[in-house]
């Protein structure tokens, strides 16, 4: 078993696996470079390949004795045009173009749209964005058979390009048949998080929840304007939130995305739900060994906003410099967190505790750590809810999360400031204090003279009973016993 020092930063790095990174040796390099969790993109690859990737990640857990979160990201109901007679066509600027129900190959005037739910739904003046918004159509008229549009921005259109409908709530289920198969696979293979794509309404989460059967946590990806309109309800029902800026940036004007990102992060943080900022963070590093200054600022801003995690997509999945991308992101985050103004910026958002004992004690952890020299907050939890409460306060010191559940430890691995450890349960106050001290020393969160906060619930092993806060000091004798 190799030893990996505790991360020097609190924000987590979520790295996407793919052809450039799925081999065990590269996964090891990414983990050592700073990746805390891995995303398996179900839009690409097959189940056999994904199973190998998951096994390789679990092998890393054993090698380094550190829980690693795996997020399986479902493809979702992507809308696409049909095919063209020559594989592609050119839509003339300011010209007319029709999407219809005729399955014949398309040309420069029309193409098949194999989504009957869109016909009769769209209205005059609404937009259709094709190929990530490179082609922009405006509806002139629409009926049950065709959608006749003017091309505000034309260009080359080819087979099976994606279609975005930003101005209407499309009555399609959040899970396709492929998604159902992928979700069953992910749960069977122990995915810790499920990413639900193209969420439009709170009800979209219900079907996924039912199929998950209480296994795994559900991360709602906010990438549709319709989801933004019902953000409060979605945040309440989800276990976590992802700011998926790819499609969100297609369906909104570019200048709308940055303030919306901050709004989504703040909503999730206020609710005590982990939030991930994703897509195009270090996009140039797909081909370049160094990021642009704008990309560095983008990552830094997400860290200053207090996001729980920042994500790499194609940079690690298919790029030429996957290890370098993780290394740079790790350095950016660590540098921001060393900024004297970092905590002040992160706490600019007011996250008042709920009127519960657990929330009051979690808030007290932050206050004590600001007042007394504390090396870590040791949280004993079964479900992870206490760790989420403490993380919401964004304390100045790291959080050592001790849990008897490996499932909980893995899910917590995406949480701001959390260092999860799966260990045997405790049965008494004395055992809690002894184990907290021992684990802090073992994992590098204290030394002789260091003070720790211990947070737990009595009776032990009872979910939702957080009611005990204790400050302890590590002694030289304990250090000697640890070394012996």
C-alpha positions as CSV (number, residue, x, y, z in Angstrom):
1,X,0.0,0.0,0.0
2,X,1.4,3.4,-1.0
3,X,1.1,6.5,1.0
4,X,-0.4,9.6,-0.6
5,X,-0.2,12.8,1.5
6,X,-3.4,14.6,2.2
7,X,-4.4,17.1,-0.5
8,X,-3.2,20.6,0.3
9,X,-6.5,22.1,-1.1
10,X,-10.2,21.9,-0.2
11,X,-11.8,22.1,-3.7
12,X,-11.9,18.8,-5.5
13,X,-10.9,17.8,-9.0
14,X,-13.1,15.6,-11.1
15,X,-11.3,14.1,-14.1
16,X,-13.2,12.5,-17.0
17,X,-11.9,9.2,-18.2
18,X,-11.6,8.2,-21.9
19,X,-9.2,6.9,-24.5
20,X,-6.4,9.2,-23.2
21,X,-6.8,8.2,-19.5
22,X,-8.6,4.9,-18.9
23,X,-5.5,2.7,-18.7
24,X,-4.5,1.9,-15.1
25,X,-1.1,3.6,-15.3
26,X,-2.5,6.9,-16.6
27,X,-5.3,6.8,-14.0
28,X,-2.6,6.4,-11.3
29,X,-0.8,9.4,-12.7
30,X,-4.0,11.5,-12.7
31,X,-4.7,10.5,-9.1
32,X,-1.2,11.3,-8.0
33,X,-1.4,14.6,-9.9
34,X,-4.5,15.6,-7.9
35,X,-7.6,14.0,-9.3
36,X,-10.0,13.2,-6.4
37,X,-12.8,11.7,-8.4
38,X,-13.4,10.3,-11.9
39,X,-16.2,10.8,-14.3
40,X,-17.2,8.0,-16.7
41,X,-19.0,9.5,-19.7
42,X,-21.7,7.1,-20.8
43,X,-22.2,9.0,-24.1
44,X,-19.0,7.3,-25.4
45,X,-17.6,3.8,-25.2
46,X,-19.3,0.5,-24.3
47,X,-20.1,-1.2,-21.0
48,X,-17.1,-3.6,-21.2
49,X,-14.7,-0.7,-21.5
50,X,-16.4,1.3,-18.7
51,X,-16.3,-1.8,-16.4
52,X,-12.5,-2.0,-16.9
53,X,-12.2,1.6,-16.1
54,X,-14.2,1.3,-12.9
55,X,-12.2,-1.7,-11.8
56,X,-8.9,0.2,-12.4
57,X,-10.2,3.1,-10.2
58,X,-11.2,0.7,-7.4
59,X,-7.7,-0.8,-7.6
60,X,-6.3,2.7,-7.0
61,X,-8.4,2.9,-3.8
62,X,-6.8,-0.2,-2.5
63,X,-3.3,0.9,-3.6
64,X,-3.5,4.3,-1.8
65,X,-6.1,3.5,0.8
66,X,-8.2,6.5,-0.1
67,X,-11.8,6.4,-1.2
68,X,-12.4,7.7,-4.7
69,X,-15.8,9.0,-6.1
70,X,-17.0,7.7,-9.5
71,X,-19.6,9.7,-11.3
72,X,-21.3,8.0,-14.2
73,X,-22.7,10.7,-16.5
74,X,-25.8,9.7,-18.5
75,X,-26.1,10.9,-22.1
76,X,-29.7,12.1,-21.8
77,X,-32.3,12.8,-24.5
78,X,-30.1,14.5,-27.1
79,X,-32.2,15.8,-30.1
80,X,-30.6,15.4,-33.5
81,X,-31.5,16.0,-37.1
82,X,-31.6,13.2,-39.6
83,X,-29.2,12.5,-42.5
84,X,-28.4,14.3,-45.7
85,X,-28.2,13.1,-49.3
86,X,-24.5,13.9,-49.5
87,X,-23.7,13.6,-45.8
88,X,-24.0,17.4,-45.4
89,X,-25.5,20.5,-46.9
90,X,-25.1,24.3,-46.7
91,X,-27.8,26.4,-45.2
92,X,-27.7,29.8,-46.8
93,X,-27.5,32.9,-44.5
94,X,-30.9,34.6,-44.3
95,X,-32.4,31.8,-46.3
96,X,-35.2,29.4,-45.4
97,X,-34.8,25.9,-44.0
98,X,-37.4,23.3,-43.0
99,X,-37.3,20.5,-40.5
100,X,-40.0,17.9,-41.3
101,X,-41.3,14.4,-40.6
102,X,-40.2,13.1,-44.1
103,X,-37.5,10.4,-43.5
104,X,-36.0,11.0,-46.9
105,X,-32.4,12.3,-46.9
106,X,-32.1,16.1,-46.6
107,X,-30.6,18.8,-48.8
108,X,-29.9,22.6,-48.5
109,X,-33.6,23.3,-48.1
110,X,-34.8,20.6,-45.6
111,X,-34.0,17.7,-43.3
112,X,-35.8,15.1,-41.3
113,X,-36.3,15.8,-37.6
114,X,-36.9,12.4,-36.0
115,X,-38.6,13.9,-32.9
116,X,-42.4,14.1,-33.3
117,X,-42.8,15.7,-29.9
118,X,-41.3,19.0,-31.3
119,X,-44.0,19.3,-34.1
120,X,-46.9,21.4,-32.9
121,X,-44.9,22.5,-29.9
122,X,-42.8,25.3,-31.3
123,X,-44.2,28.7,-32.0
124,X,-43.3,31.6,-34.3
125,X,-40.2,33.5,-33.1
126,X,-38.7,30.6,-31.1
127,X,-35.1,29.5,-31.8
128,X,-33.6,26.2,-33.0
129,X,-29.8,25.9,-32.5
130,X,-27.9,23.2,-34.4
131,X,-24.4,21.9,-34.0
132,X,-23.7,23.6,-30.7
133,X,-25.3,26.8,-31.9
134,X,-23.1,27.2,-35.0
135,X,-26.4,27.3,-37.0
136,X,-29.2,29.5,-35.6
137,X,-32.7,29.1,-37.0
138,X,-35.8,31.2,-36.1
139,X,-39.3,29.7,-36.5
140,X,-41.5,31.3,-39.0
141,X,-44.4,28.8,-38.7
142,X,-44.8,25.4,-37.3
143,X,-47.5,22.7,-37.5
144,X,-47.8,18.9,-37.0
145,X,-45.8,18.2,-40.2
146,X,-43.0,20.8,-40.5
147,X,-41.1,23.6,-38.9
148,X,-40.4,26.3,-41.4
149,X,-37.5,28.6,-40.3
150,X,-35.4,31.5,-41.4
151,X,-31.6,31.1,-41.0
152,X,-30.2,33.9,-38.8
153,X,-26.8,32.1,-39.0
154,X,-26.3,29.6,-41.8
155,X,-23.4,27.3,-42.5
156,X,-22.6,23.7,-43.1
157,X,-24.9,21.1,-41.5
158,X,-24.1,17.4,-41.6
159,X,-25.7,14.1,-40.5
160,X,-27.0,13.7,-37.0
161,X,-26.0,17.1,-35.7
162,X,-27.5,18.0,-32.3
163,X,-30.5,20.4,-31.9
164,X,-31.1,22.7,-29.0
165,X,-34.5,24.2,-28.3
166,X,-33.9,26.9,-25.7
167,X,-37.3,28.6,-25.8
168,X,-39.6,25.7,-25.0
169,X,-39.9,22.9,-22.5
170,X,-39.7,19.8,-24.6
171,X,-42.1,17.0,-23.4
172,X,-39.6,14.2,-23.5
173,X,-38.5,11.9,-20.7
174,X,-35.2,12.7,-19.0
175,X,-34.1,9.1,-19.5
176,X,-33.9,7.4,-22.9
177,X,-33.8,3.6,-23.3
178,X,-30.0,3.9,-23.5
179,X,-29.9,5.9,-20.3
180,X,-31.9,3.2,-18.5
181,X,-29.5,0.5,-19.6
182,X,-26.5,2.8,-18.7
183,X,-28.0,3.6,-15.3
184,X,-28.6,-0.1,-14.5
185,X,-24.9,-0.8,-15.5
186,X,-23.7,2.1,-13.3
187,X,-25.6,1.0,-10.3
188,X,-24.6,-2.6,-10.7
189,X,-20.9,-1.5,-10.9
190,X,-21.1,0.6,-7.8
191,X,-21.2,4.2,-9.2
192,X,-21.2,6.7,-6.3
193,X,-22.8,9.5,-8.3
194,X,-25.2,9.5,-11.3
195,X,-25.1,12.6,-13.5
196,X,-28.6,13.2,-15.0
197,X,-28.3,15.2,-18.2
198,X,-30.7,17.8,-19.7
199,X,-32.9,18.1,-16.6
200,X,-35.8,20.4,-17.4
201,X,-38.1,20.0,-14.4
202,X,-38.0,18.6,-10.9
203,X,-40.1,15.6,-12.0
204,X,-37.2,14.5,-14.2
205,X,-35.3,13.4,-11.1
206,X,-38.1,11.1,-9.9
207,X,-37.7,8.3,-12.5
208,X,-33.9,8.2,-12.0
209,X,-34.4,8.0,-8.2
210,X,-36.9,5.1,-8.7
211,X,-34.5,3.2,-10.9
212,X,-31.5,3.8,-8.6
213,X,-33.4,2.2,-5.7
214,X,-31.6,4.1,-3.0
215,X,-28.1,3.3,-4.4
216,X,-25.8,6.1,-5.4
217,X,-26.3,9.9,-5.2
218,X,-28.1,11.9,-8.0
219,X,-26.4,14.9,-9.5
220,X,-28.7,17.1,-11.6
221,X,-26.9,18.7,-14.5
222,X,-28.1,22.3,-15.1
223,X,-27.7,22.9,-18.8
224,X,-31.2,24.0,-19.9
225,X,-32.8,27.4,-19.4
226,X,-36.0,25.6,-18.4
227,X,-34.0,24.0,-15.4
228,X,-32.8,27.5,-14.4
229,X,-36.5,28.6,-14.1
230,X,-37.1,25.9,-11.5
231,X,-33.7,25.8,-9.9
232,X,-34.9,26.0,-6.3
233,X,-37.0,22.9,-6.7
234,X,-34.3,20.9,-8.6
235,X,-31.7,21.8,-6.0
236,X,-34.0,20.6,-3.2
237,X,-34.6,17.2,-4.8
238,X,-31.1,16.5,-6.1
239,X,-28.1,15.2,-4.0
240,X,-25.7,17.4,-5.9
241,X,-25.6,19.9,-8.8
242,X,-23.4,20.3,-11.9
243,X,-23.1,23.6,-13.7
244,X,-22.9,22.0,-17.2
245,X,-21.7,25.1,-19.1
246,X,-21.5,23.3,-22.5
247,X,-25.1,23.1,-23.5
248,X,-26.0,26.0,-21.1
249,X,-23.6,28.2,-23.1
250,X,-25.3,27.1,-26.3
251,X,-28.9,27.9,-25.3
252,X,-28.1,31.2,-23.5
253,X,-26.2,34.2,-24.7
254,X,-22.5,34.0,-23.7
255,X,-22.7,36.9,-21.3
256,X,-25.5,35.3,-19.4
257,X,-23.5,32.2,-18.3
258,X,-21.0,33.7,-15.7
259,X,-23.6,35.3,-13.4
260,X,-25.8,32.3,-13.8
261,X,-22.9,30.0,-12.8
262,X,-22.5,32.1,-9.6
263,X,-26.3,31.9,-8.9
264,X,-26.3,28.1,-9.3
265,X,-23.2,27.6,-7.1
266,X,-24.8,29.8,-4.4
267,X,-28.1,28.0,-4.5
268,X,-26.4,24.6,-4.1
269,X,-24.1,25.8,-1.4
270,X,-26.9,27.4,0.6
271,X,-28.7,24.1,0.4
272,X,-25.6,22.2,1.6
273,X,-25.5,20.2,-1.7
274,X,-22.1,19.7,-3.4
275,X,-21.8,21.6,-6.7
276,X,-19.5,21.0,-9.6
277,X,-18.4,23.6,-12.2
278,X,-17.8,21.8,-15.5
279,X,-17.0,22.1,-19.2
280,X,-14.2,23.9,-21.1
281,X,-12.3,24.9,-18.0
282,X,-8.9,24.2,-19.6
283,X,-10.1,23.5,-23.1
284,X,-6.9,24.6,-24.9
285,X,-5.0,21.8,-23.0
286,X,-6.7,19.2,-25.2
287,X,-3.9,20.1,-27.6
288,X,-1.5,22.4,-25.7
289,X,0.6,21.6,-22.6
290,X,-0.3,25.0,-21.1
291,X,-3.6,26.7,-20.6
292,X,-4.6,30.3,-21.6
293,X,-4.6,33.0,-19.0
294,X,-8.4,33.3,-19.4
295,X,-8.8,29.6,-18.6
296,X,-6.6,29.9,-15.5
297,X,-8.9,32.8,-14.4
298,X,-12.0,30.7,-15.1
299,X,-10.8,27.9,-12.9
300,X,-9.7,30.4,-10.2
301,X,-13.1,32.1,-10.2
302,X,-14.9,28.8,-9.7
303,X,-12.6,28.1,-6.7
304,X,-13.2,31.7,-5.3
305,X,-17.0,31.1,-5.7
306,X,-16.7,28.1,-3.3
307,X,-17.5,25.3,-5.7
308,X,-17.0,21.9,-4.2
309,X,-15.4,20.5,-7.4
310,X,-14.0,21.7,-10.8
311,X,-14.2,19.3,-13.7
312,X,-12.0,18.3,-16.6
313,X,-13.8,16.9,-19.7
314,X,-12.0,16.3,-23.0
315,X,-8.8,17.6,-21.5
316,X,-8.3,14.3,-19.6
317,X,-10.7,12.1,-21.7
318,X,-9.2,12.6,-25.1
319,X,-6.5,15.3,-24.9
320,X,-2.8,15.1,-25.5
321,X,-1.9,16.3,-22.0
322,X,-4.2,14.7,-19.4
323,X,-1.7,14.5,-16.6
324,X,-0.6,18.1,-17.2
325,X,-4.2,19.3,-17.2
326,X,-4.8,17.8,-13.7
327,X,-1.4,19.2,-12.5
328,X,-2.2,22.7,-13.7
329,X,-5.7,22.6,-12.2
330,X,-4.3,21.4,-8.9
331,X,-1.8,24.3,-8.9
332,X,-4.4,26.9,-9.7
333,X,-6.7,25.7,-6.9
334,X,-3.9,25.5,-4.4
335,X,-2.7,29.0,-5.2
336,X,-6.2,30.5,-4.9
337,X,-6.7,28.8,-1.5
338,X,-3.4,30.3,-0.3
339,X,-4.7,33.8,-1.0
340,X,-5.3,35.6,2.3
341,X,-8.6,36.9,0.9
342,X,-9.8,33.4,-0.2
343,X,-11.9,32.5,2.9
344,X,-13.4,36.0,3.0
345,X,-14.5,35.6,-0.6
346,X,-15.8,32.1,-0.1
347,X,-17.8,33.2,3.0
348,X,-19.2,36.2,1.3
349,X,-22.2,34.0,0.7
350,X,-24.3,33.8,3.8
351,X,-25.2,30.2,4.7
352,X,-27.1,30.6,8.0
353,X,-27.6,27.3,9.8
354,X,-31.0,25.7,10.0
355,X,-32.6,25.7,13.5
356,X,-31.3,22.2,14.3
357,X,-28.7,21.0,16.8
358,X,-26.7,19.5,14.0
359,X,-26.5,22.7,12.0
360,X,-25.7,24.8,15.1
361,X,-22.8,22.5,16.0
362,X,-21.5,22.5,12.4
363,X,-21.6,26.3,12.5
364,X,-19.8,26.2,15.8
365,X,-17.0,24.1,14.2
366,X,-16.3,27.0,11.8
367,X,-16.3,29.6,14.6
368,X,-14.0,27.5,16.9
369,X,-11.6,26.9,14.0
370,X,-11.4,30.6,13.4
371,X,-10.8,31.4,17.0
372,X,-8.5,28.6,18.2
373,X,-5.6,27.0,16.4
374,X,-7.3,23.9,15.1
375,X,-5.6,21.4,12.8
376,X,-8.7,19.5,11.6
377,X,-12.4,18.9,12.2
378,X,-12.9,15.1,12.8
379,X,-16.5,14.2,11.7
380,X,-18.0,10.9,12.6
381,X,-20.9,10.1,10.2
382,X,-22.8,7.2,8.8
383,X,-24.7,8.8,6.0
384,X,-22.4,11.8,5.3
385,X,-25.1,14.4,6.2
386,X,-23.0,15.8,9.1
387,X,-20.0,16.2,6.7
388,X,-22.2,18.1,4.3
389,X,-23.4,20.5,7.0
390,X,-19.8,21.2,8.1
391,X,-18.6,21.7,4.5
392,X,-21.4,24.2,3.9
393,X,-19.8,26.5,6.5
394,X,-16.5,26.4,4.5
395,X,-14.3,26.1,7.7
396,X,-10.7,27.3,7.6
397,X,-9.3,23.8,8.4
398,X,-9.7,20.4,6.6
399,X,-12.4,17.9,7.6
400,X,-11.4,14.3,8.4
401,X,-14.5,12.3,7.7
402,X,-14.6,9.0,9.5
403,X,-17.4,6.6,8.5
404,X,-18.0,2.8,8.8
405,X,-19.5,2.9,5.3
406,X,-17.2,2.8,2.2
407,X,-20.3,3.9,0.2
408,X,-20.5,7.1,2.2
409,X,-16.7,7.6,2.1
410,X,-16.7,7.5,-1.7
411,X,-19.7,9.9,-2.0
412,X,-18.1,12.4,0.4
413,X,-14.9,12.4,-1.7
414,X,-16.5,15.1,-3.9
415,X,-17.2,17.3,-0.9
416,X,-15.3,20.6,-0.3
417,X,-12.6,20.1,2.3
418,X,-13.4,16.5,3.1
419,X,-10.8,13.7,3.5
420,X,-12.9,10.6,3.9
421,X,-11.7,7.5,5.6
422,X,-13.7,4.2,5.9
423,X,-13.1,2.8,9.4
424,X,-14.8,0.6,12.0
425,X,-17.7,2.2,13.8
426,X,-17.3,3.5,17.3
427,X,-19.3,2.5,20.4
428,X,-18.4,5.0,23.1
429,X,-17.2,8.5,23.8
430,X,-13.8,7.3,24.8
431,X,-13.5,5.2,21.7
432,X,-14.5,8.2,19.5
433,X,-11.8,10.4,21.1
434,X,-9.1,7.8,20.8
435,X,-10.0,6.9,17.2
436,X,-10.2,10.6,16.2
437,X,-6.7,11.2,17.5
438,X,-5.3,8.1,16.0
439,X,-6.7,8.7,12.5
440,X,-5.6,12.4,12.6
441,X,-2.0,11.3,13.3
442,X,-2.2,8.5,10.7
443,X,-3.5,10.7,7.9
444,X,-1.3,13.7,8.6
445,X,-3.9,16.0,10.2
446,X,-2.1,16.8,13.4
447,X,1.0,16.4,15.5
448,X,1.9,16.7,19.2
449,X,0.2,19.7,20.6
450,X,-2.4,20.0,17.8
451,X,-6.0,20.6,18.7
452,X,-8.8,18.7,16.9
453,X,-12.6,19.2,16.9
454,X,-14.5,16.0,17.2
455,X,-18.1,16.1,15.9
456,X,-20.5,13.2,16.3
457,X,-23.9,12.0,17.5
458,X,-24.9,10.1,20.6
459,X,-26.1,7.4,20.7
460,X,-23.4,6.3,18.2
461,X,-24.6,4.7,15.0
462,X,-27.9,6.5,15.0
463,X,-28.5,8.5,11.8
464,X,-29.3,12.2,12.2
465,X,-28.3,12.4,15.9
466,X,-25.4,14.9,15.6
467,X,-25.3,16.4,19.1
468,X,-21.8,16.3,20.4
469,X,-18.8,18.6,19.9
470,X,-15.5,18.1,21.7
471,X,-12.1,19.8,21.4
472,X,-9.1,17.6,22.1
473,X,-5.3,18.0,22.1
474,X,-2.9,15.5,20.7
475,X,-0.1,14.6,23.1
476,X,3.4,13.4,22.7
477,X,2.5,10.0,24.2
478,X,-0.2,9.5,21.5
479,X,2.3,10.4,18.8
480,X,4.8,7.9,20.3
481,X,2.1,5.2,20.4
482,X,1.3,5.9,16.8
483,X,4.9,5.7,15.7
484,X,5.5,2.6,17.7
